[in-house]
Amino acid sequence: MQRCRARLVVSLCVACGCFAALAATASASPSRVLSDCNFHAQLTQRYSAGDLQGALSTMGADQKEYTDCYDVIQRALLADLGRIHPATIHAQDGGGSSFLTTPMIVLIGAVGFAAGAVAFLGVRGRRR
């Protein structure tokens, strides 16, 4: 009974951690878009059209005038909406070819590791 309870607790902790990581990757905001652009002078992640539009609407006048962020975000928004071909966006060349973002790849790896650990513990428990 103790082993079953311990396995259940471990499984629930792993599931909660996975959901928390998934929620963190899905909760981009216009301020994250602006911070990314200000820090890198390009967008290093993919953002939703709503986040890009929010970033354009909340961008301050100084930032519009003294940085290229307005143009960078506008091009990303147009590419996201399909109005321009993504190959024409030179400011976003990140070199990666994956359609998954880095946090999603890490999350998939963590879920795979957790599933393997639970399977290992289940097989190990049956042998005893």
MOCORFEN-V167290 format. One record per helix or strand of 2 or more residues. SS is the DSSP state (alpha for helix, beta for strand). FROM is the first residue (numbers start at 1). TO is the last residue. If there is no record, write none. Layout:
ss=SS from=FROM to=TO
ss=SS from=FROM to=TO
This chain:
ss=alpha from=2 to=26
ss=alpha from=30 to=40
ss=alpha from=49 to=58
ss=alpha from=61 to=66
ss=alpha from=69 to=81
ss=alpha from=86 to=88
ss=alpha from=102 to=127
